[in-house]
């Protein structure tokens, strides 16, 4: 369980804990969008209103990988599922409550857009991407159903190594499932992601990627770092060529948070470098760059663009 000392530390970092193993943290873009300053790339690519998005986790401090570019504190955590005691309904209600508690403070500012702030009190999206890996939570399908029952959309981000849970999600799908492809080959994966147990291996990721064809909306994420995993675009292209995803995102890792201790600023790719790497993959697989957000150093690739990539409220299903 999370110690009181750790709870206090996380609170100082802006986390708001929910139950025994969950939390939310107000995203920079949520706060910026309420003030009319900037929006998240998910707003640009998929029409997710940044000011109505809850950044959350159900696996606080818990991940089975120790990726060198991760901005989280990778010295904590275990994949032990015995500590997951909280009910999905309680977790989702806790997410909403803590999100509203944090955002309520903005009513004291004269720099906000009042209509947006009013809307953020009725969140419409939950991104399970804050920390850890959501697929370690054994009741994830039930949690997704609870999110949808609240008429909110859901994005689930996973490293793809917990393949049995990915299979379960086929029958209770999040609005969009993300799988991170962290390396162009097994050797690089083992060196840079440091799995804590042999069962969380490269082969699991490849198997999970093949499952993406069964999801209505799915994305593959490449988080890239110079000198770590940003090389051999032909190997990435070969892995991805026959997978049934809808979206491919290439994004620069950034030396923020605890990543500052594991990567140099010079290893962060520029947007131009990310775009060039994306072009190399597109040239090999005959795909195209559809959209980009330079401030976030992220590029969106699709096999063919479609207006369906923009989410509409009526697609929310329980």
Wavefront OBJ file of the C-alpha trace (Angstrom):
o trace
v 0.000 0.000 0.000
v 1.059 3.610 -0.477
v 2.781 4.954 2.626
v 1.708 8.181 4.295
v 5.081 9.707 3.426
v 4.578 8.855 -0.239
v 1.026 10.218 -0.164
v 2.283 13.531 1.185
v 4.986 13.716 -1.465
v 2.515 13.019 -4.281
v 0.116 15.629 -2.916
v 2.893 18.233 -3.114
v 3.423 17.189 -6.748
v -0.214 17.991 -7.546
v -1.648 14.471 -7.330
v -5.062 13.991 -5.753
v -5.324 10.454 -4.441
v -8.470 8.398 -4.916
v -8.821 5.369 -2.681
v -5.872 3.039 -2.254
v -4.313 2.860 -5.717
v -5.779 5.579 -7.941
v -5.230 9.293 -8.497
v -5.823 12.256 -10.764
v -3.527 15.129 -11.598
v -4.734 18.186 -13.459
v -2.976 18.298 -16.793
v -1.114 21.436 -17.882
v -3.347 21.669 -20.941
v -6.516 21.431 -18.872
v -5.444 24.456 -16.851
v -4.213 26.300 -19.936
v -7.382 25.614 -21.921
v -9.593 26.975 -19.125
v -7.676 30.227 -19.553
v -7.906 30.085 -23.346
v -4.143 29.707 -23.746
v -3.477 26.314 -25.335
v -4.968 22.881 -25.937
v -3.649 19.324 -25.827
v -2.727 17.504 -29.022
v -5.656 15.130 -28.270
v -7.908 18.154 -28.769
v -6.207 18.877 -32.095
v -6.192 15.271 -33.343
v -9.393 13.819 -31.888
v -11.581 16.683 -30.618
v -11.121 15.894 -26.915
v -11.928 19.140 -25.072
v -8.821 19.710 -22.945
v -10.751 21.601 -20.258
v -13.131 18.654 -19.778
v -10.480 15.929 -19.541
v -9.440 14.072 -16.375
v -5.873 12.776 -16.375
v -5.980 9.710 -14.145
v -4.493 6.405 -13.054
v -5.832 3.280 -11.382
v -2.314 1.919 -10.870
v -0.555 4.656 -8.959
v 3.214 3.982 -8.768
v 2.657 0.565 -10.351
v 4.237 -0.509 -13.620
v 6.026 -3.596 -14.852
v 8.514 -1.646 -16.985
v 11.215 0.849 -16.058
v 11.543 2.815 -19.300
v 14.471 5.200 -19.213
v 12.515 8.085 -20.728
v 9.549 7.800 -18.361
v 8.872 11.055 -16.527
v 7.504 9.139 -13.521
v 9.450 7.903 -10.529
v 10.320 4.357 -11.622
v 11.897 3.450 -8.279
v 8.443 2.687 -6.908
v 5.980 0.017 -7.773
v 5.345 -3.648 -8.328
v 3.050 -5.671 -10.528
v 1.499 -7.404 -7.510
v -2.248 -7.347 -8.140
v -3.258 -8.250 -4.604
v -3.353 -4.602 -3.548
v -6.118 -3.614 -6.006
v -8.992 -3.428 -3.567
v -11.121 -0.505 -4.761
v -14.437 -0.779 -6.594
v -14.614 0.628 -10.165
v -17.662 2.777 -9.344
v -15.923 4.316 -6.331
v -12.826 5.050 -8.382
v -14.703 6.837 -11.167
v -16.755 8.871 -8.707
v -13.513 9.746 -6.926
v -11.949 10.903 -10.187
v -14.814 13.300 -10.830
v -14.904 14.579 -7.256
v -11.168 15.295 -7.058
v -11.088 16.863 -10.531
v -13.886 19.246 -9.557
v -12.199 20.054 -6.243
v -9.004 21.072 -8.028
v -10.666 23.058 -10.802
v -13.019 24.854 -8.417
v -10.120 27.059 -7.379
v -10.048 28.662 -10.821
v -13.297 30.488 -10.042
v -11.156 32.905 -8.045
v -9.206 33.927 -11.149
v -10.148 36.672 -13.589
v -8.055 35.002 -16.324
v -10.399 32.099 -17.049
v -13.069 31.660 -19.697
v -16.142 31.337 -17.523
v -18.091 29.080 -19.891
v -15.170 26.668 -20.134
v -14.714 26.592 -16.397
v -18.398 25.824 -15.975
v -18.022 22.978 -18.477
v -14.996 21.514 -16.718
v -17.244 20.884 -13.729
v -18.941 18.289 -15.982
v -15.951 16.357 -17.349
v -16.445 14.389 -20.541
v -13.235 12.373 -20.849
v -10.945 10.212 -18.715
v -7.394 9.513 -19.909
v -5.898 6.578 -18.009
v -2.357 7.682 -18.733
v -1.062 9.457 -15.649
v 1.236 6.837 -14.164
v 1.655 3.067 -14.085
v -0.129 0.760 -16.513
v -3.924 0.565 -16.354
v -3.936 -3.022 -17.630
v -2.514 -4.179 -14.305
v -5.853 -3.328 -12.666
v -7.809 -6.614 -12.825
v -11.219 -4.888 -13.021
v -10.327 -2.521 -15.841
v -13.228 -3.600 -18.102
v -15.698 -2.780 -15.319
v -14.005 0.560 -14.755
v -14.314 1.461 -18.429
v -18.006 0.590 -18.318
v -18.450 2.869 -15.299
v -16.733 5.726 -17.146
v -19.064 5.271 -20.099
v -22.066 5.011 -17.782
v -21.153 8.546 -16.683
v -21.396 9.606 -20.368
v -17.657 10.171 -20.610
v -15.206 8.880 -23.196
v -12.130 6.885 -22.205
v -8.567 6.596 -23.475
v -6.488 3.731 -22.065
v -2.715 3.830 -22.513
v -0.816 0.581 -22.028
v 2.642 -0.766 -22.743
v 1.029 -3.833 -24.323
v 2.810 -6.394 -22.175
v -0.280 -7.473 -20.209
v -1.818 -9.225 -23.204
v -4.533 -11.134 -21.277
v -6.091 -7.819 -20.229
v -5.862 -6.427 -23.768
v -7.851 -9.489 -24.874
v -10.494 -8.801 -22.211
v -10.822 -5.212 -23.418
v -11.981 -6.434 -26.819
v -15.319 -7.212 -25.147
v -15.461 -3.971 -23.127
v -13.643 -1.460 -25.269
v -12.369 1.928 -24.176
v -13.192 4.712 -26.575
v -9.591 4.498 -27.771
v -6.853 2.048 -26.816
v -3.217 3.112 -27.018
v -0.333 0.640 -27.154
v 3.200 1.970 -26.882
v 5.790 0.422 -29.193
v 8.929 1.387 -27.250
v 11.643 0.024 -29.500
v 12.354 -1.246 -33.016
v 13.578 -4.645 -31.755
v 13.775 -6.900 -28.720
v 17.373 -6.040 -27.867
v 16.608 -2.322 -27.602
v 13.427 -3.034 -25.646
v 15.222 -5.068 -22.990
v 17.988 -2.489 -22.686
v 15.780 0.592 -22.472
v 12.562 -0.634 -20.810
v 14.016 -2.905 -18.109
v 11.023 -5.247 -17.583
v 10.863 -6.447 -13.995
v 9.905 -10.007 -14.928
v 10.521 -12.185 -17.912
v 6.829 -12.693 -18.662
v 6.520 -9.016 -19.543
v 8.375 -9.430 -22.779
v 8.726 -8.261 -26.302
v 6.560 -11.086 -27.617
v 3.641 -9.857 -25.479
v 3.793 -6.434 -27.122
v 3.774 -7.935 -30.603
v 0.789 -10.137 -29.724
v -1.108 -7.153 -28.304
v -0.431 -5.123 -31.435
v -2.093 -7.839 -33.514
v -5.205 -7.504 -31.316
v -5.712 -3.872 -32.332
v -7.676 -4.897 -35.408
v -10.496 -5.933 -33.056
v -10.905 -2.435 -31.578
v -13.116 0.270 -33.043
v -10.492 2.922 -32.272
v -6.866 2.117 -31.579
v -3.553 3.912 -31.641
v 0.108 2.977 -31.539
v 2.451 5.379 -29.773
v 6.165 5.776 -30.462
v 7.798 7.837 -27.708
v 11.181 8.634 -29.172
v 14.552 9.528 -27.669
v 17.750 10.108 -29.596
v 20.440 7.530 -28.757
v 17.862 5.280 -27.058
v 15.152 4.145 -29.488
v 15.014 6.685 -32.329
v 16.718 4.690 -35.060
v 15.966 1.980 -37.618
v 12.671 3.376 -38.960
v 12.512 0.396 -41.316
v 12.244 -1.949 -38.304
v 9.368 0.062 -36.830
v 7.701 0.106 -40.243
v 8.082 -3.672 -40.605
v 6.488 -4.318 -37.197
v 3.579 -1.981 -37.913
v 2.856 -2.769 -41.552
v 0.277 -5.512 -40.925
v -1.259 -4.260 -37.673
v -4.872 -3.080 -37.594
v -4.555 0.242 -35.772
v -6.233 3.462 -36.888
v -3.730 6.008 -35.592
v 0.026 6.124 -35.228
v 1.521 8.856 -33.056
v 5.201 9.736 -32.994
v 6.074 11.906 -30.018
v 9.244 13.290 -28.527
v 10.127 12.185 -25.017
v 10.980 15.179 -22.868
v 13.373 15.521 -19.912
v 10.692 16.541 -17.424
v 9.913 15.090 -14.016
v 12.124 12.160 -13.135
v 13.150 11.722 -16.766
v 15.591 14.550 -16.110
v 17.771 12.063 -14.244
v 17.797 9.486 -17.049
v 18.050 11.467 -20.275
v 19.881 14.551 -21.428
v 18.178 17.604 -22.881
v 20.205 17.036 -26.059
v 18.542 13.615 -26.442
v 15.079 15.170 -26.828
v 14.144 15.185 -30.534
v 12.997 18.429 -32.071
v 9.656 18.550 -33.841
v 11.507 18.628 -37.152
v 13.374 15.434 -36.227
v 10.147 13.718 -35.176
v 8.550 14.751 -38.457
v 11.491 13.443 -40.479
v 11.357 10.088 -38.674
v 7.615 9.963 -39.344
v 8.208 10.688 -43.023
v 10.693 7.805 -43.199
v 8.075 5.373 -41.841
v 5.393 6.796 -44.129
v 7.620 6.383 -47.170
v 8.235 2.715 -46.352
v 4.605 1.791 -45.596
v 2.959 4.294 -47.948
v 1.092 6.075 -45.139
v 0.760 9.822 -44.624
v 1.171 12.482 -41.982
v -2.342 13.703 -41.225
v -1.830 16.232 -38.427
v 0.792 17.559 -36.024
v 1.237 19.796 -33.012
v 4.615 21.447 -33.021
v 4.478 22.649 -29.401
v 4.046 19.045 -28.213
v 6.521 17.635 -30.760
v 3.972 15.089 -31.936
v 2.892 13.866 -35.362
v -0.198 11.863 -36.337
v 0.050 9.248 -39.080
v -2.854 7.392 -40.655
v -3.221 5.016 -43.537
v -6.041 7.269 -44.727
v -7.594 10.306 -43.054
v -11.221 10.295 -41.983
v -13.579 12.678 -40.237
v -14.326 9.791 -37.874
v -11.124 10.541 -35.999
v -12.916 13.527 -34.429
v -14.897 12.230 -31.477
v -18.497 13.257 -31.032
v -20.412 13.077 -27.769
v -23.043 10.725 -29.172
v -20.490 7.915 -29.687
v -20.266 7.299 -25.940
v -21.569 3.822 -25.174
v -21.815 1.929 -21.865
l 1 2 3 4 5 6 7 8 9 10 11 12 13 14 15 16 17 18 19 20 21 22 23 24 25 26 27 28 29 30 31 32 33 34 35 36 37 38 39 40 41 42 43 44 45 46 47 48 49 50 51 52 53 54 55 56 57 58 59 60 61 62 63 64 65 66 67 68 69 70 71 72 73 74 75 76 77 78 79 80 81 82 83 84 85 86 87 88 89 90 91 92 93 94 95 96 97 98 99 100 101 102 103 104 105 106 107 108 109 110 111 112 113 114 115 116 117 118 119 120 121 122 123 124 125 126 127 128 129 130 131 132 133 134 135 136 137 138 139 140 141 142 143 144 145 146 147 148 149 150 151 152 153 154 155 156 157 158 159 160 161 162 163 164 165 166 167 168 169 170 171 172 173 174 175 176 177 178 179 180 181 182 183 184 185 186 187 188 189 190 191 192 193 194 195 196 197 198 199 200 201 202 203 204 205 206 207 208 209 210 211 212 213 214 215 216 217 218 219 220 221 222 223 224 225 226 227 228 229 230 231 232 233 234 235 236 237 238 239 240 241 242 243 244 245 246 247 248 249 250 251 252 253 254 255 256 257 258 259 260 261 262 263 264 265 266 267 268 269 270 271 272 273 274 275 276 277 278 279 280 281 282 283 284 285 286 287 288 289 290 291 292 293 294 295 296 297 298 299 300 301 302 303 304 305 306 307 308 309 310 311 312 313 314 315 316 317 318
